Amino acid sequence: MKRVCVIALMVCLLCGLVPTVQAASEAVTLAAFSFGNDGAVAEEGIKDNGYGDKDTGYLATEGSGLLFASVDGAHARKLEWSKDDYSGLGMQPVMSGGAKNPWGECAYIDVKVSTLGFENITFSAKLGGTNKGPRDFKLQYSTDGLTFMDVGATYTIKDNKELESAFDNVALPSDAANAKVLYIRMAVASNTTVNGGVGPKGTTSGETAVNDVIVCGTGDASALPTVEPGAAETDTPDAGETPPSADGGDMTLLWVGIGGAALALAAVLAVVLLRKKKSKKTDE
């Protein structure tokens, strides 16, 4: 009888029938970019304050992630401290056009994070700008860094040199969850300036301010995913590597395999026990 109980316990463990303690799911900040201006120097790059750089990405101040900027959609643009005060909060990180990098067709600010193990992804950010900077922005996301899809959230900057809550806890689509790499983009959506003029495409004037960018999700706070500094390039699987499934499909296949093995083992053990029982009766 004891042997049967031990065998039954082994089968239960293999089949996952014995309850296990699971980590509590809670709201977690996956990455935040809140750039403080202590020691900031007007029109100097924020990299001098230890925030990373335009090529390998500006570093998250909380969690793990990278932020990139581009005024033309093709070249990385540095963030520097504004010359003027924004909303009484002092200098803010801004990107602006320049002689070598005028405003182009597809200006954006990108955030690169990992949401592996997390769901219910939300995004928040503050934007601002000067009168000749871009006025309209839309929120997009991508899981490969190439194809960006609209989230449906847009924002129009209202005033000159004001840092405004552009996106506030915007819920991203379900396929943004459990992604090895997720790109969230605030893309310029029109060729209209903050003061209602035409531009800034093709000009070198005007700036966009960005700060307090936050990406959140629900999951195990003790298992935060990380993103290593590097160029804003497509993160594709290596040859032979299977990308993680957003719906946990890989784990499902794993448990199906374990369950099948457990059932096979149980069948073998049952046959062995029956044979031993018959052998015992014969001996009697």
C-alpha positions in Angstrom: 0.0 0.0 0.0 2.8 2.4 0.9 4.4 1.7 -2.5 1.2 2.5 -4.3 0.9 5.8 -2.4 4.5 6.8 -3.3 3.8 6.0 -6.9 0.6 8.0 -6.9 2.4 11.0 -5.4 5.1 10.8 -8.1 2.5 10.8 -10.8 0.7 13.8 -9.3 3.9 15.7 -9.1 4.7 15.0 -12.7 1.2 15.9 -13.9 1.3 19.2 -11.9 -1.7 18.1 -9.7 0.1 19.0 -6.5 -0.6 22.8 -5.8 2.4 25.0 -5.9 2.9 28.5 -4.5 2.7 31.1 -7.3 4.1 34.6 -7.1 1.5 37.3 -6.7 0.7 39.4 -9.7 0.9 43.1 -9.1 1.3 46.4 -10.9 5.0 47.0 -11.7 7.0 49.8 -13.3 8.9 48.1 -16.1 10.8 51.2 -17.1 10.6 54.9 -16.2 12.5 57.8 -17.7 12.3 60.8 -15.3 15.3 62.9 -16.1 16.2 65.3 -13.2 17.9 68.5 -14.1 20.2 68.9 -11.2 23.6 69.9 -12.6 22.1 70.4 -16.0 23.6 72.9 -18.4 21.4 74.6 -21.0 21.9 73.3 -24.6 24.3 70.6 -23.4 23.5 66.9 -23.9 21.8 65.0 -21.1 24.4 62.2 -21.6 26.7 64.5 -19.5 24.5 63.8 -16.6 24.9 60.0 -16.8 21.7 59.2 -18.7 23.4 57.3 -21.6 23.6 58.6 -25.2 21.7 58.9 -28.5 23.3 55.9 -30.2 23.1 53.2 -27.5 20.0 54.6 -25.9 19.2 56.9 -23.0 18.9 54.7 -19.8 15.8 54.2 -17.7 16.0 55.9 -14.3 13.9 53.1 -12.9 13.5 49.5 -14.1 15.1 48.6 -17.4 14.7 50.2 -20.8 16.1 52.5 -23.5 14.9 55.7 -25.1 15.8 56.9 -28.6 14.9 60.1 -30.5 15.0 61.1 -34.2 13.9 64.3 -36.0 13.9 62.6 -39.4 13.1 59.0 -38.8 16.5 57.9 -40.1 19.2 59.2 -37.7 19.5 59.2 -33.9 19.1 62.6 -32.4 20.6 63.6 -29.1 18.5 64.9 -26.2 19.9 68.1 -24.7 18.7 70.5 -21.9 16.4 73.2 -23.1 17.5 76.8 -22.9 14.2 77.8 -21.4 12.1 76.8 -18.4 9.1 74.5 -19.0 6.1 74.8 -16.7 8.1 76.2 -13.9 10.0 72.9 -13.7 13.2 74.2 -15.1 15.1 72.9 -18.1 13.8 69.7 -19.8 15.3 67.2 -22.2 14.5 68.3 -25.8 15.2 67.1 -29.3 15.5 69.8 -32.0 16.4 70.2 -35.6 19.9 71.2 -36.7 21.9 72.2 -39.7 22.9 68.5 -40.3 19.6 67.1 -39.0 16.6 69.2 -40.1 13.1 68.0 -39.2 12.0 65.2 -41.6 9.0 63.1 -42.5 9.0 60.6 -39.6 10.2 62.2 -36.4 9.7 60.1 -33.3 10.6 59.3 -29.7 11.0 55.5 -29.1 11.0 53.5 -25.9 12.5 50.0 -26.0 11.5 47.6 -23.1 10.9 44.0 -22.4 7.5 42.8 -21.2 8.3 39.1 -20.7 6.2 37.7 -18.0 4.0 40.8 -17.8 0.6 41.7 -19.1 -1.8 44.7 -19.0 0.9 47.0 -20.4 0.3 50.7 -20.0 2.2 53.8 -21.2 2.4 57.4 -19.9 4.5 60.3 -21.0 4.8 64.1 -20.8 5.5 66.1 -24.0 6.0 69.8 -24.7 7.5 72.0 -27.3 8.2 75.5 -28.6 6.0 77.4 -31.0 7.9 76.1 -34.1 8.1 72.5 -32.9 5.7 69.7 -34.0 2.3 69.9 -32.5 0.6 66.5 -33.1 1.7 63.1 -31.9 0.3 59.6 -32.1 1.2 56.5 -30.1 2.4 53.3 -31.9 3.9 50.0 -30.9 6.0 47.2 -32.5 7.4 43.9 -31.4 10.0 43.7 -34.2 11.1 47.4 -34.5 10.0 47.4 -38.2 6.3 47.4 -38.4 4.6 49.9 -36.1 0.8 49.8 -35.4 -1.3 52.6 -34.1 -2.6 52.3 -30.6 -5.4 54.8 -31.2 -4.1 57.4 -28.8 -3.1 60.9 -30.0 -2.1 64.2 -28.4 -2.0 67.8 -29.5 0.5 70.0 -27.7 -1.5 73.1 -26.6 1.0 75.7 -25.3 4.5 77.0 -25.9 7.1 75.7 -23.5 4.7 73.8 -21.3 5.3 70.2 -20.2 1.9 68.5 -20.7 0.6 65.1 -19.7 0.3 63.8 -23.3 -0.4 60.1 -22.6 -1.8 59.0 -19.2 -1.9 55.2 -18.5 -2.8 54.4 -22.0 -3.6 50.6 -22.3 -1.6 48.9 -25.0 -3.1 46.0 -27.1 -2.8 42.5 -25.7 0.0 41.5 -28.0 2.2 44.1 -26.3 2.3 41.7 -23.3 4.9 39.0 -22.7 7.1 40.4 -25.5 10.9 39.8 -25.5 11.3 43.3 -26.9 8.6 45.9 -27.2 9.0 49.3 -29.0 6.6 52.1 -28.0 6.7 55.1 -30.3 5.5 58.7 -30.0 5.5 59.7 -33.6 4.9 63.1 -35.1 1.5 62.9 -36.8 1.3 66.1 -38.8 3.3 68.9 -40.4 1.7 71.5 -38.1 3.6 73.5 -35.5 2.6 74.3 -31.9 1.5 77.8 -32.9 -0.6 76.4 -35.8 1.9 77.2 -38.6 3.2 74.9 -41.3 6.2 72.8 -40.2 8.6 71.9 -38.8 9.4 69.5 -41.8 12.5 70.8 -43.6 13.4 73.4 -41.0 16.0 73.5 -38.3 14.0 75.4 -35.7 11.6 74.2 -33.0 12.0 71.6 -30.3 10.1 68.8 -28.6 10.5 68.2 -24.9 9.9 64.8 -23.3 10.1 63.5 -19.7 8.4 61.3 -17.2 7.9 58.4 -19.6 6.6 55.3 -17.7 5.8 51.8 -18.9 3.9 49.5 -16.5 2.5 46.0 -16.4 1.2 43.4 -14.0 3.3 40.4 -13.1 5.9 39.1 -10.6 7.9 42.1 -9.3 10.8 39.9 -8.4 11.3 38.8 -12.1 11.7 42.1 -13.9 13.0 41.6 -17.5 16.0 43.7 -18.6 17.1 45.4 -21.8 20.8 45.9 -22.6 22.0 49.2 -24.1 22.5 49.0 -27.8 21.4 50.5 -31.1 17.7 50.8 -31.9 17.7 47.9 -34.3 15.3 45.0 -34.9 15.6 42.3 -32.3 15.1 39.1 -34.3 15.6 35.6 -33.0 18.8 33.8 -33.8 18.7 31.0 -36.3 16.9 28.0 -34.8 15.6 30.1 -31.9 11.8 30.1 -31.3 10.4 33.5 -30.3 8.4 33.5 -27.0 4.7 33.2 -27.5 2.6 36.1 -26.2 -0.1 33.7 -25.0 2.3 31.3 -23.2 2.2 28.7 -26.0 5.7 27.5 -25.3 4.8 26.7 -21.7 1.6 25.0 -22.8 3.6 22.6 -25.1 6.0 22.0 -22.2 3.2 21.0 -19.8 1.5 18.8 -22.5 4.8 17.0 -22.9 5.3 16.5 -19.2 1.7 15.4 -18.8 2.1 12.8 -21.6 5.3 11.4 -20.0 3.6 11.2 -16.6 0.6 9.2 -18.0 3.0 6.9 -19.8 4.9 6.3 -16.6 1.7 5.7 -14.6 0.7 3.1 -17.1 4.0 1.3 -16.9 3.9 1.3 -13.1 0.3 -0.1 -13.1 1.4 -3.0 -15.4 4.4 -3.7 -13.1 2.1 -3.8 -10.0 -0.4 -6.0 -11.7 2.3 -8.5 -12.7 3.7 -8.6 -9.2 0.2 -9.1 -7.8 -0.4 -12.0 -10.2 3.0 -13.5 -9.4 2.3 -13.4 -5.7 -1.1 -15.2 -6.1 0.6 -17.9 -8.3 3.3 -18.5 -5.6 0.5 -19.0 -3.0 
